[in-house]
Amino acid sequence: MKAAIDAWASVAGIGEGAIFRPVNRANRVQGSHMGEKVIWQILPRYARASGIPHLAPHDARRTCAKLCRAAGGKLEQIQLLLGHPSIQTTERYLGTKQDLAHAPNDEIQLCLATAHT
């Protein structure tokens, strides 16, 4: 995917900055990045075309965060990605629940030393 984006950016003449930029009606780049309103305007059209009629930008944000977590992303890194001030917010956002059957501390390989008399 990165190679495809790099190839597209090269053809588009984009060497730095945001990849997706606003284009005016004259088909000229206008500004350095797309704002929140632009995303809200274009996402529903592409979502409907993809068969997901009620997709909102926040849904895409949450999906990205959950995919990062499922791929092994650390909670702290996802917190930074989302800009959450607290880890608890990120946990609630991801729907993280404690897994008592597979607790992370079960993987710690500690052994008690045998006592010598």
N, C-alpha and C positions, 0 to 999 in steps of 0.2 A: 504494500500500500504506500509506504514511504517513497519507494522508487517511482511509483506512478505520480504521486503528488510532486516530487522533485522534477520530474520530466514536464509536467504541466506548468509548474512555476517557472521553469526555464523558458518554455515557449511563450508564457504570458509576460515574461520580463520582470518577474518578481524575484528579487534577490534577498530581500529582508522585509521585516515587518509582518503584518497580518496576511494570511493567505486569502481569506475571503474579505473582499473590500466592496463597498457600495459603488454601484454603477448608475449614473443618471440616465435619463431618457435618450440622451445623445450618445449613449454607449461609452461614456467616458468615466474613468474612476473619479469618484468624488469623496474625498476624505481618506482617512488612514485605516479605518475599520468599520465594521457594521455595528450599529447600535442595537440595543435591546428591542426597540420598536420594529426594526427591519426584520429581526429574527421572528418576532411575533407575527409579522405579515406574511413571510414566505414559508414558514414551517408548515402551517395547516394545509397549504396547497400540495406540497410534496408528501405530506403525511397521507392525505386522501388518495393521492396517486399511488402510494405504496400499500393502500388497503388498511390504513390506520386512521380512521376519520377524526378521532378526538384526541390526537396527540398535541400536547403543549410543550413549549421549550423546557419547562421544568421537568416534564416526564423524560425528555432526552437527557437532561442533566443527571437525573436520578439513575437512569439506565446506565449511563457512562460510569457513574460511581459504583454501581453494583457489579458491572462487568470488570472494573478495575479490582474490586475486592475478590471476585470469583477467580481472577487470574493470579491471585496471591498478593495483591497490593496491600501494603501496610496501612492500617487504619490512620496513623499519623500523617502519611503522605496523602491519603484521600482527603483528610481534614484540610490540609494545605491547598489541595486542588480545588476544593469547594469553597474555601475561604471561611470555614466555620470557626468561630472563636473558641469553641470548646469541643473536646473529643466526644462528650456526651451528646452534643447536637448531631455529630456525624453518625454515632451509633444509632440514634433514633431515626435519622434520615435513611440509613441503610437497613433498618429493621433488624439490627444485630441482636441476637438472643444468645444467652449463655447455653452452651452445649455441654451438659453434664455428662453425657455418655462419652464424649471425646474431649475432655478438658485438656487445655494446653499443658498444664503441669504434669499430666500423665506421661508426657514424653521426656521429662527430666530423668536422667539416668543417675540417680544418687544411690549409693550403697553405704550401709553402716559399716564402719570399721570394726573388725573383731577385737574384742578386748583381750589383752595378753595378761596372764597372771604370773 
